[in-house]
Amino acid sequence: MKMKLAFGLVCCLGVSGAIAAPLKFEQQELPPDRTSMEYGTQISAFSEKVLGHKWVSDKGVGFVFYEKENLKRKDPYAERWIKDAYFFKVDKYMYRTKIKEYDNGLFARQSARVGFIEFTDTGDQNLQFRLVDSNTLEWVAYDNTATTQDQLILKRVEEFPEGPKTQGKRLESAEESGLIY
């Protein structure tokens, strides 16, 4: 009996660890008024690979990136971080349905999470992305995200999927399975 209980406990701990595994990452101290220009090479390399393409996770969450013109670039009264910013429009999808438009213009800058680019506005909009390779993006909810629950691995696709993938054949109804006569 003790052996079964111990085995059950070990299985539960193993499954819960797989559901929310810790992420290993580094953070760096950065000034809050940093600009896009300081990380411009990495942002340009990122934008060359992602702009206009569709990126989707196995959970059906997807993103599309568009470049947006910086209307404040020549404004003599604008703050430096706005003048030097690279702006993007980002659309978030769930399967083929657009669920969020970041159309006010998110500006890109170096993230406190090493290797990531932060897309943010002056408010609470904040997205963290890292280009893994030319067909893979990693997204985390916050720069200090520590579990895989708040992480998505996105793949480049031609079209967003229509809906969740079903495994195997269709489930039988209660009547078809013989439970209801």
C-alpha positions in Angstrom: 0.0 0.0 0.0 2.8 2.4 0.9 4.5 1.6 -2.4 1.4 2.5 -4.4 0.9 5.7 -2.5 4.6 6.7 -3.0 4.3 5.8 -6.7 1.1 7.9 -7.1 2.8 10.9 -5.4 5.8 10.6 -7.7 3.6 10.5 -10.8 1.6 13.6 -9.7 4.8 15.5 -9.0 6.3 14.5 -12.4 3.1 15.5 -14.3 2.9 18.9 -12.5 6.5 19.6 -13.3 6.0 18.9 -16.9 3.0 21.2 -17.1 4.7 24.2 -15.7 8.4 23.5 -16.1 10.7 26.4 -15.1 12.4 28.4 -17.9 16.0 29.2 -17.7 16.8 32.8 -18.7 19.0 35.8 -17.9 17.9 39.3 -17.1 19.8 42.5 -17.4 19.4 46.0 -16.0 18.4 48.5 -18.7 17.4 52.1 -18.4 13.6 52.7 -18.8 14.1 55.4 -21.4 16.1 53.2 -23.8 15.4 53.6 -27.5 15.1 51.4 -30.5 18.3 52.8 -32.0 20.5 51.2 -29.3 19.3 47.7 -30.4 18.6 48.7 -34.0 20.7 46.0 -35.7 18.9 43.2 -33.8 15.5 44.8 -34.4 16.2 45.1 -38.1 17.3 41.5 -38.4 14.1 40.5 -36.5 11.9 42.6 -38.7 13.4 41.2 -42.0 12.4 37.7 -40.9 8.9 38.3 -39.4 7.2 41.2 -41.2 4.1 40.2 -43.1 4.4 36.5 -42.2 2.0 34.6 -40.0 3.3 32.9 -36.9 1.2 30.4 -35.0 1.6 28.1 -31.9 0.4 24.6 -31.4 -2.4 26.1 -29.2 -3.7 28.2 -32.1 -2.4 31.5 -30.9 -0.9 33.5 -33.7 0.7 36.9 -34.5 1.3 39.0 -37.6 3.8 41.9 -37.6 3.6 45.0 -39.7 6.0 48.0 -39.8 4.4 51.3 -38.9 5.8 54.8 -39.8 7.2 56.9 -37.0 5.3 60.2 -37.4 7.3 61.8 -34.6 10.7 61.2 -36.1 11.1 64.9 -37.2 9.1 66.5 -34.4 11.5 68.8 -32.6 9.4 68.6 -29.4 9.1 64.8 -29.2 11.2 63.0 -26.7 14.3 61.1 -27.9 12.9 57.6 -27.2 9.9 58.4 -29.5 12.0 60.1 -32.2 14.4 57.1 -32.4 11.7 54.4 -32.2 10.9 51.6 -34.7 7.2 51.3 -34.6 5.2 48.1 -35.4 1.6 47.1 -35.6 1.0 43.6 -34.3 -2.2 41.6 -34.7 -2.9 38.7 -32.4 -5.1 35.7 -33.6 -6.8 32.7 -32.2 -6.9 30.3 -35.1 -8.3 32.5 -37.9 -10.0 35.1 -35.7 -8.3 38.3 -34.9 -8.6 38.8 -31.1 -6.4 41.8 -30.5 -4.9 44.7 -32.6 -2.0 46.5 -31.2 -2.6 49.2 -33.8 -1.7 52.3 -31.8 1.9 51.5 -32.6 4.2 49.4 -30.4 7.8 50.5 -30.5 10.6 47.9 -30.4 13.5 48.0 -28.0 15.9 45.7 -26.2 14.2 43.6 -23.6 15.5 43.1 -20.1 15.2 39.4 -20.9 18.5 38.7 -22.7 18.1 37.9 -26.4 14.5 39.1 -26.6 12.9 42.2 -28.2 10.3 44.1 -26.3 7.3 45.6 -28.1 5.7 48.2 -25.9 3.8 51.4 -25.8 3.8 54.0 -23.0 0.9 52.1 -21.3 0.5 48.5 -20.3 0.9 46.9 -23.7 4.0 44.7 -23.7 5.1 41.7 -25.9 8.4 39.8 -25.6 9.7 38.0 -28.7 12.9 36.2 -29.7 13.7 34.9 -33.1 15.0 31.3 -32.7 15.5 30.7 -36.4 14.0 31.9 -39.6 10.9 29.7 -39.0 10.6 29.8 -35.2 9.7 32.6 -32.8 9.5 32.4 -29.0 7.0 34.6 -27.1 6.8 35.1 -23.4 4.2 37.1 -21.5 6.7 39.2 -19.5 10.4 39.8 -19.3 10.5 37.9 -16.0 8.3 34.9 -17.1 9.7 31.9 -15.3 7.4 29.0 -16.4 6.4 27.4 -19.6 2.8 28.2 -19.0 3.5 31.8 -20.1 5.5 30.8 -23.1 4.6 30.0 -26.7 6.8 28.6 -29.5 5.5 30.0 -32.8 6.1 28.5 -36.3 5.9 30.4 -39.5 2.8 29.3 -41.6 1.1 30.3 -44.8 -2.4 30.3 -43.3 -3.7 30.1 -39.7 -5.4 26.9 -38.9 -9.2 26.8 -39.0 -9.6 25.3 -35.5 -8.1 22.9 -33.0 -6.8 19.7 -34.5 -8.8 16.6 -33.6 -6.9 13.4 -32.9 -8.2 10.2 -34.3 -11.8 9.6 -35.1 -14.9 11.5 -34.0 -16.1 10.7 -30.5 -19.4 8.7 -30.4 -22.5 10.2 -28.8 -24.1 8.6 -25.8 -26.8 7.1 -28.0 -24.2 5.7 -30.5 -22.1 4.1 -27.8 -25.1 2.3 -26.4 -25.5 4.2 -23.1 -29.0 5.5 -24.0 -31.6 3.1 -25.4 
